[in-house]
């Protein structure tokens, strides 16, 4: 069956920076097979003008790919100018497709709802799919309405909510590590695990994304989706299978069990960066960046601690944190085990065993205590490391390959999207009411109050 990928937001930042480069890689590896490609945006371009734009984006973001492969992709692109919230424009665009459409909403989340409504007015043929980016709405009420609108358009199985973090090598390897080994699962519970930290500190600042980011903030941009997905994968019960919604339903069950911080003032940290230096680059105050409205009080650092109220995890704190313009790009899930019950040969309290699932660069590190090299009854810390095998494709490439190949294992379900909003909602509300102070941290520092 021939299919057509229709990218709404076809000349936008996401398309130019992530989707087209990934499509070019799929073209190079022969994985793009029989798929039509159509961009739709407001920009008044014809096919040739769009191809010129795409050529420039590919040179900037996939320059390592040989030019011939990039050109093959460019040659396949077609374009139709239009307003994605107008059903007449969408009908005209869909008339240009020559296969069953996969409509990708590479759009700001504020436009999802009117776009889905406009698509519903046009109607989509049997077998069509809709792909929705993150953040999935603005809050729980909005996500519910968006889900209802999507379900009026297509059945849930035909909706692919994207979270590209699920396609990162270490993240996918949570499945391999947990469920393809005997070793970890018996100790993967509150009896043996003391705490879990899910950290995604970026050295990048705003990078010219004020139009989107200043209305989102770190909580909506990262924590509500990517970090809660990491939590869900790390803590969920073993799925029977990953296909046919098996993975999504286990993650949804886990998210249902997550209890947001009871005392948001004590259980969350909200921060915004001021001027400073990161990796030798001078960054201005976030509040002074072009397009930022300081009165919005948008956070660039978000942290909160949740518990998972189920048999396996009751009582174990899971701390989630993310920040922009941080001194170190530390991106990892850290599982800290409880101390041993008895140590037969030293009074020294050994450090806990620690398993680190590192997201960039990808790696898995297990920190253990072993006998010392000098006095054998002293302890020494040793680290076993492994690099999870990942293919040549970036995360978006893998998402697109799965999507175009008809596999929906990596899609986020309606329940997951709504549960994730339920979890962050009390924090969003307390922050919006200024019940938690907006702390400042210098760009290049370790974050508000120099938290470890
Ligand atoms: C995106 C966020 O979803 O993820 C960005 O909008 C963030 O703010 C990015 O920088 C991080 O993902 P990656 O794959 O680029 O490390």
Boltz pocket constraint, residues with backbone or C-beta under 6 A from the ligand:
constraints:
  - pocket:
      binder: B
      contacts: [[A, 202], [A, 204], [A, 221], [A, 222], [A, 395]]
      max_distance: 6.0
